[in-house]
Structure formats: structure tokens, C-alpha cells
Amino acid sequence: MARVTYGSSITELAGSIGGVTYQKNASGNTAKLRSNPTVNPTSRQAEYQANMARFVSYWPTLSQANKDLWDVHAAANDHTTPWGAIKTLSGYQWYLSVNLIRVNVSSTIKENPVGYSLPPPPQAFTIETSDTYIRVAWAPDYNPSVSLIVYASLPLRQSSLKLRRSLFKIDVLYNPAAMTNYDLTAKIIALYGVTWADFYASADCNIIIRIVHTDIFNGWVSLFESAITKIS
């Protein structure tokens, strides 16, 4: 930070110009460089950013015929988000959406779309916990026809499932067999960075698990099915 002395034509500056912020405080007129905070993405964020950059840079290499197919697809199909919102996307946005889901199972980029079909939501589930596990459970057993992507919230003080809290992808189940329950303990431990028994004994929080049913090779995902549990 530096003190500033103005002349007769300029008596005061306020705001930012070229990365320098001018202001007046108890020290008088000052100028200081704006900081550029360093953002260190998590491994999950870094993976997402790398995939996004790869898909963005690949788009210009597509043939015009394939770009036209994405545009035709966009004109014929609105996009239903896992939250149930209906959005109109461009062909380019559909291309990104499909490939960001498809990357969970394949490293190849899908250059053109196939006919869109919104998968049905997963079967409703509950969350079971003890001092040794946290798992999702179905009754009767659940036999998905395609793959599942599992998301978890961070520990929450609020308990409403309507809250649009940040979600973290913690697992992908590729065409699983029929299940009574599925253990998520190791995935939650990795996300939270905790010892489960200690966390279970003292956390006093809520955890939301959300699952989507997906045609993962074509990049289509269903609405979320959600459940919440109280850790007290």
C-alpha cells in the first residue's frame, strides 16, 4: 500500500484501475495492488476442470455434420436436470452435458448424439447407519437396469431435502446386480476426511445422499432420488 498525493486537477480517486485500488481511509489517500488469490482445486474439481477443458478444445475439431446433429438434437429435446428443471440447451451445451456424464465410464468423446430418453429415477431408498457403517438400503431389493451415480452432501445442520446444497460425486455403480444395500462408508470417509466411528459419535449433523439412474454411455441421467439421515 502507498500514500497518494493528488495535484490541482485530480483531487481524489476511488475504485480500481488496472489492478490498483484507490481509496481514502484514516491514513489518507492510498493506493494498493489488488491481490490475486490462489485457488487450489481439490482432486475432484481438478478432474472435472480437466475434462471440461478437453471437451471444450475438442468441439472445434468436430465435423460440421456432427455439430449440425447436436443442433438438431437440441432443437428437438429440452434438457431435464436431476433437480427436475427443464432447460433449453444449444447443441454445444448438449455435447458438453452428455460427455461430462459419459466420462464416468469411457475416455472416448461422443461426437454425435443418439435419440434422447430420460431414464426413470432410481428406486426409493433409506440410509442406514451405525458406528461401523453408512449405507443405502432398498426394500424390496433393487435391480437397476443401467448404472447409478451416487452423490453426498457435506455434513449439514439443516435437515431439508429441498436445500440445493453442494453435492459431491462419491461413487459410480456400473450395471450392478440386485442389491439389498450398498455400503458407502469408505467413500464418505474419503470425502469428509474423518474416522467414521469418531464422526458418528459426535458429529450432530445431517447427511443427504442422492442417486441418479443413468444411461451412462449415452450421457442421459434421471431425476435425483434422495434420502437424509441424522448423525447425532
Secondary structure, 3 states (H helix, E strand, C coil): CEECCCCCCCCCCCEEECCEEEEEECCEEEEEECCCCCCCCCHHHHHHHHHHHHHHHHHHHCCHHHHHHHHHHHHHCCEECCCCCEECCCHHHHHHHHHHHHCCCCCCCCCCCCCCCCCCCCCCCEEEECCCCEEEEEEEEECCCCEEEEEEECCECCCCCCCCCCEEEEEEECCCCCEEEEECHHHHHHHHCCCHHHHHHHCCEEEEEEEEEEECCCCEECCCEEEEEEEC
